[in-house]
Amino acid sequence: MKRFDDLYKELLIATIENRDEEYLKSLDPFDVHQLDCLLNPKKHPVVWHTDECDCDDDERHCVKVCSFHAIHPDEEGKLQIDEEACSGCSYCIQECRSHKLTSSKDVIAVLRAIRSHNGLVYALIAPAFLGQFSKEVTPGKLRTAFKKIGFDGMLEVALFADILTLKEALEFDKNIKTEKDFQLTSCCCPVWISLIKNVYSELVPHVPPAVSPMIASGRTVKALHPDALTVFIGPCLAKKAEARDKDIADAIDYVLTFQEVQDIFNIMNIDPARMEESEKDHSSRAGRIYAHTGGVSEAVKLTLERINPNRHIKIRTLKADGVKACRELINDILAGNITANFYEGMGCEGGCVGGPRVLIPHEEGRKNVEEYGKQATYPTPIDNPYVIELLKRLGYETVESLLDESEIFSRNFTKSGDN
């Protein structure tokens, strides 16, 4: 039986060299479960067992750290992952003393899908990408690198973060009428949303009906190009779980982490820093700073001030990062200790730049994101003509129409609580 890491690397190389079918025939004997995980990741939870756990009950830290009770032993004592309960926060993987847990690897399935797909294939890159593949890698160079892999184009999800910033600011302006009202942001973090939906469901009415920028980007691409294949790329395992939620599973076909993409670059000898520049993106500063803690709050606050500068009740923000801090923040709200009217939660310390599959320290990632935000031509989405142009292409004649129960940018959390 091959070690999982060896099986993954060998199959990845064979897939890139277009000899994967030949390689698969040579595997005898092999671990059927591990191989099926790599070839058909959507059939399995986003956390995988690479071997049977040999820890006793007291040593199973993976069970103890899961805030969602998604990992537990069955009647025979074997650990099971509850796919619907799992948020993909990665804490169980980090705490696995025997190193028998790993995150879903979709990269082989993605490469095979790119090879067989007849339509357009888009890479949708998370705002946290700045500096992940080296400081010299600009968005234009990264776009060229993705084309080397086989993608037809790359879109920055920051542009769709612009749209969701605008929607959340409009929702706040519409719904926060008294000093006692408050709103929980629904953008960005699926771990934060899973906490609210699955653990603190009584707070769901305070979550505006908005999808994440990832889902918005995938739905937009498919609205404009129905046959397109969409692949989101970011620092987060939880995005793989989010993409499978039944009420929004129409948007993203696959999710890759930065580490998975780096694996492809390494084997294909692609150095993004040496690539030619491609066209620039059109996101505002507000959309670009989503990737670090407090970025969503700041973006919505700035946009709200542009939409309604004379508003009597000003936005007062409070944020938390890390699952423990998010739970403490929510418990404070439930205890009546409401000191803000806009709450932002991020499952990872530092925000998305501190995700479990980043390639650089989150302090460096935050600095890169802030610098990229400063380079934006437009400070907020309401100032960004590309946002307005894209909305019109999608049938939104005014920004206020984002408040409608739109198919692309809205999500009904009261109906999605069961995933």
C-alpha positions in Angstrom: 0.0 0.0 0.0 1.4 3.4 -1.0 1.6 6.2 1.6 -1.1 8.8 0.9 1.4 11.6 0.2 3.3 9.4 -2.3 0.1 8.4 -4.0 -1.0 12.0 -4.3 2.3 13.2 -5.7 2.7 10.4 -8.2 -0.9 10.7 -9.5 -0.6 14.5 -9.7 2.5 14.1 -11.9 0.9 11.5 -14.0 -2.2 13.7 -14.5 -0.1 16.7 -15.5 1.8 14.5 -18.0 -1.5 13.1 -19.3 -0.6 9.5 -18.4 -2.9 9.2 -15.4 -4.9 6.3 -16.9 -1.7 4.4 -17.5 -0.6 5.1 -13.9 -3.9 4.0 -12.4 -3.7 0.6 -14.2 -0.2 0.1 -12.6 -1.5 0.4 -9.1 -1.8 -3.1 -7.6 -2.4 -3.3 -4.8 -3.6 0.2 -3.8 -5.8 1.8 -1.2 -9.2 2.1 -2.9 -10.5 4.7 -0.5 -7.5 7.0 -0.8 -7.5 6.8 -4.6 -11.3 7.4 -4.8 -10.8 10.5 -2.6 -8.3 11.9 -5.0 -10.3 11.1 -8.1 -13.7 11.9 -6.8 -13.3 14.4 -4.0 -17.0 15.5 -4.1 -18.1 12.1 -2.9 -16.2 12.5 0.4 -16.1 15.0 3.3 -13.6 17.8 3.1 -11.6 16.2 5.9 -10.1 12.8 4.9 -8.7 9.9 6.9 -5.4 8.9 5.3 -5.2 5.8 7.7 -7.1 4.4 10.6 -6.8 6.4 13.8 -4.7 4.6 16.5 -5.3 7.1 19.3 -7.4 6.2 22.3 -10.4 8.3 23.4 -8.3 10.6 25.7 -5.8 11.3 22.9 -8.4 12.2 20.3 -7.9 16.0 20.4 -9.5 16.2 17.0 -12.9 15.4 18.6 -12.4 17.8 21.5 -11.5 20.9 19.3 -14.4 20.6 16.9 -16.9 23.3 17.6 -19.4 21.7 15.2 -19.4 18.2 16.7 -18.6 17.0 13.2 -16.0 14.3 14.1 -16.9 11.5 16.4 -16.3 7.7 16.9 -18.9 5.2 15.6 -20.1 2.1 17.5 -16.9 0.3 16.6 -14.7 3.2 17.7 -13.7 4.4 14.2 -13.7 8.1 13.7 -16.4 9.4 11.3 -16.7 12.9 9.7 -20.3 14.3 9.5 -20.1 16.0 6.2 -23.2 18.2 6.8 -21.9 19.4 10.2 -18.3 19.9 9.1 -17.4 23.6 8.4 -13.9 22.8 7.1 -12.3 24.9 9.8 -9.3 22.5 9.9 -8.8 22.5 13.6 -9.2 18.7 13.7 -6.4 18.3 11.2 -4.1 20.7 13.2 -4.8 18.8 16.4 -4.5 15.2 15.0 -1.6 13.7 17.1 -1.2 10.7 14.8 -1.3 12.9 11.6 -3.9 10.6 10.0 -6.2 13.5 8.9 -5.7 15.7 5.9 -7.7 18.2 3.9 -9.5 17.4 0.7 -7.3 17.7 -2.4 -9.3 18.5 -5.5 -6.4 19.3 -7.7 -6.3 16.0 -9.7 -10.0 16.2 -10.3 -9.7 19.8 -11.4 -6.9 19.0 -13.9 -8.9 16.2 -15.4 -12.0 18.4 -15.6 -10.0 21.2 -17.4 -8.7 18.6 -19.9 -12.1 17.2 -20.7 -14.3 20.4 -20.5 -15.5 21.9 -23.8 -16.4 25.3 -22.5 -14.6 28.2 -20.8 -12.7 27.5 -17.5 -12.2 30.3 -15.1 -9.9 30.6 -12.1 -11.6 32.8 -9.4 -8.9 34.0 -7.1 -9.5 35.1 -3.5 -8.4 38.6 -2.3 -5.8 37.0 0.0 -3.6 35.9 -3.0 -1.3 38.9 -2.8 2.3 37.8 -2.1 1.3 34.1 -1.7 3.3 32.9 -4.6 6.2 35.5 -4.1 6.3 39.3 -3.7 7.0 39.7 -7.4 3.8 38.0 -8.6 1.4 40.6 -9.8 -2.3 39.9 -10.6 -1.4 40.1 -14.3 1.5 37.6 -14.0 -0.7 35.2 -12.0 -3.4 35.4 -14.6 -0.8 34.4 -17.3 0.4 31.5 -15.0 -3.2 30.1 -14.7 -3.5 30.2 -18.5 -0.3 28.1 -18.7 -2.2 25.5 -16.6 -5.1 25.5 -18.9 -7.5 28.1 -17.6 -9.1 30.5 -20.1 -9.0 33.4 -17.6 -8.7 34.6 -14.1 -11.1 36.8 -12.2 -10.3 38.5 -8.9 -13.1 37.8 -6.4 -12.4 41.2 -4.9 -14.6 42.7 -7.7 -17.5 40.6 -6.3 -16.6 41.6 -2.8 -17.3 45.1 -4.0 -20.8 44.1 -5.0 -21.5 42.3 -1.7 -20.1 45.3 0.2 -22.6 47.5 -1.6 -25.4 45.0 -0.8 -24.5 44.8 2.9 -24.3 48.6 3.2 -27.7 48.9 1.6 -29.1 46.2 3.9 -27.7 48.0 6.9 -29.2 51.3 5.8 -32.6 49.6 5.3 -32.8 47.5 8.5 -30.9 49.3 11.2 -33.4 51.9 12.4 -32.9 52.0 16.2 -30.0 51.9 18.6 -30.9 48.4 19.6 -30.8 46.9 16.0 -27.7 45.1 14.8 -26.5 43.1 11.8 -24.2 40.1 11.4 -22.1 40.2 8.3 -22.8 37.3 5.9 -19.8 37.9 3.7 -16.5 36.0 3.4 -16.2 33.5 6.1 -18.1 30.1 5.9 -16.9 29.1 9.4 -18.6 32.2 10.9 -21.8 31.5 9.0 -21.7 27.8 10.0 -21.5 28.9 13.6 -24.6 31.0 13.2 -26.6 28.6 11.2 -25.7 25.4 13.0 -24.9 26.4 16.6 -26.5 29.8 17.2 -29.5 29.6 14.8 -31.5 32.1 16.8 -29.3 34.8 15.4 -30.0 33.9 11.7 -32.6 36.8 11.4 -29.8 39.2 12.0 -27.9 37.9 8.9 -28.7 39.8 5.7 -29.6 37.6 2.7 -26.3 37.8 0.9 -24.1 35.1 -0.6 -20.3 35.3 -0.2 -18.1 36.9 -2.8 -17.0 33.4 -3.9 -20.6 32.3 -4.7 -21.3 35.7 -6.3 -18.4 35.3 -8.6 -19.3 31.8 -9.6 -22.9 32.6 -10.2 -22.0 35.7 -12.3 -19.6 33.7 -14.5 -22.3 31.1 -15.1 -24.9 33.8 -15.8 -22.8 35.2 -18.5 -21.3 31.9 -19.7 -23.7 29.1 -18.8 -21.3 26.3 -19.9 -18.3 27.7 -17.9 -16.3 25.6 -15.4 -15.6 27.7 -12.2 -12.7 27.0 -9.9 -12.3 29.1 -6.8 -8.7 29.4 -5.4 -8.0 30.6 -1.9 -6.4 29.9 1.5 -9.3 28.1 3.0 -10.6 24.5 3.4 -13.9 25.8 4.6 -14.6 27.2 1.1 -14.7 23.6 -0.1 -17.5 22.9 2.3 -19.3 26.1 1.5 -19.3 25.3 -2.3 -21.2 22.1 -1.5 -24.1 23.7 0.5 -27.2 22.6 -1.4 -28.8 26.0 -1.8 -25.7 27.5 -3.4 -24.1 24.5 -5.0 -24.8 26.0 -8.5 -21.9 28.4 -8.3 -18.5 26.8 -7.9 -17.5 23.5 -9.5 -14.3 23.1 -7.6 -12.2 24.7 -4.9 -8.4 24.7 -4.7 -6.2 26.0 -2.0 -3.1 28.1 -2.6 -1.0 25.0 -1.6 -2.7 22.9 -4.2 -2.0 25.5 -6.9 1.6 25.7 -5.7 1.9 21.9 -6.2 0.8 22.4 -9.8 3.3 25.2 -10.3 6.1 23.2 -8.9 5.5 20.1 -11.1 4.8 22.1 -14.2 7.9 24.3 -13.6 5.7 27.4 -13.7 7.2 30.4 -12.0 4.5 33.1 -11.9 7.0 35.8 -11.1 8.6 35.2 -14.6 5.3 35.3 -16.4 4.2 38.2 -18.7 1.8 40.8 -17.5 -1.9 40.4 -18.4 -4.8 42.9 -18.1 -5.5 44.5 -14.8 -8.4 43.9 -12.5 -11.1 46.5 -11.7 -11.9 46.0 -7.9 -12.0 48.9 -5.5 -10.0 49.2 -2.2 -13.1 48.1 -0.3 -13.2 44.7 -2.1 -9.5 44.1 -1.9 -9.2 44.5 1.9 -11.8 41.7 2.6 -8.9 39.3 3.1 -7.9 40.5 6.6 -9.7 40.9 9.9 -11.8 44.0 10.0 -11.7 44.4 6.2 -15.4 43.7 5.7 -16.4 46.0 8.5 -14.2 48.8 7.2 -15.4 48.3 3.6 -19.1 48.4 4.6 -18.6 51.4 6.9 -16.9 53.4 4.1 -19.5 52.4 1.6 -22.4 53.3 3.9 -20.9 56.7 4.5 -20.9 57.2 0.7 -24.4 56.0 0.3 -26.0 57.9 3.1 -23.5 60.4 4.6 -26.2 62.1 6.8 -27.5 58.9 8.4 -28.5 59.5 12.0 -27.5 56.1 13.4 -23.9 55.6 12.4 -22.3 52.1 11.9 -20.5 50.8 14.9 -18.4 47.8 14.2 -17.0 45.0 16.3 -14.9 42.1 15.0 -13.5 38.7 16.1 -11.1 36.3 14.5 -10.6 32.7 15.4 -13.4 30.3 16.3 -12.9 30.8 20.0 -13.1 34.6 19.7 -16.1 34.3 17.4 -18.0 32.2 19.9 -17.2 34.6 22.7 -18.5 37.5 20.6 -21.7 35.6 19.8 -22.2 34.7 23.5 -21.8 38.3 24.4 -24.5 39.2 22.0 -26.8 36.6 23.3 -26.1 37.8 26.9 -27.3 41.2 25.9 -23.9 42.8 25.8 -24.6 44.6 22.5 -22.0 47.3 22.0 -22.1 47.5 18.2 -24.5 47.3 15.4 -22.3 45.6 12.8 -20.5 42.4 13.8 -17.9 40.7 11.7 -16.5 37.2 12.4 -13.6 35.4 10.8 -12.9 31.8 11.6 -9.1 32.2 11.2 -6.8 34.4 13.2 -5.9 37.4 11.0 -8.8 36.7 8.7 -8.5 35.0 5.3 -4.8 35.8 5.2 -4.4 33.5 8.2 -6.2 30.6 6.5 -4.9 27.1 7.1 -3.6 26.8 3.5 -1.8 30.0 3.1 1.9 30.0 1.9 3.1 33.0 3.9 2.6 34.3 7.5 -0.7 36.1 8.0 1.1 39.4 9.2 2.9 39.5 5.8 -0.4 38.6 4.0 -2.2 41.5 5.8 0.5 43.9 4.8 0.3 42.8 1.2 -3.5 43.1 1.1 -3.4 46.6 2.7 -0.9 47.8 0.1 -2.9 46.4 -2.8 -5.9 48.1 -1.4 -4.1 51.4 -1.4 -3.3 50.9 -5.1 -7.0 50.7 -6.1 -8.2 53.5 -8.3 -11.6 53.6 -6.5 -12.1 53.7 -2.7 -15.5 52.1 -2.5 -17.8 50.1 -4.9 -20.2 53.0 -5.3 -17.3 54.9 -6.9 -16.3 52.0 -9.1 -17.8 52.3 -12.6 -16.9 48.6 -13.3 -19.2 47.5 -10.5 -22.1 49.6 -12.0 -21.4 48.3 -15.5 -21.3 44.6 -14.4 -24.5 45.0 -12.4 -26.3 46.4 -15.5 -25.0 43.5 -17.6 -26.6 41.2 -15.1 -29.9 43.1 -15.2 -29.6 45.4 -12.2 -30.6 48.9 -13.4 -29.9 50.5 -10.0 -27.7 49.6 -7.0 -30.8 49.6 -4.8 -32.1 46.6 -6.8 -29.5 44.6 -4.9 -32.0 44.6 -2.0 -34.4 42.4 -4.1 -34.3 38.7 -3.5 -32.0 38.4 -6.5 -31.0 34.9 -7.7 -27.3 35.8 -8.1 -26.4 37.7 -4.9 -29.0 36.6 -2.4 -29.3 33.6 -0.1 -32.2 32.7 2.3 -30.4 31.5 5.5 -33.7 30.5 7.1 -34.0 27.8 4.3 -30.4 26.9 4.2 -29.9 26.0 7.8 -30.0 22.3 7.0 -27.4 22.7 4.3 
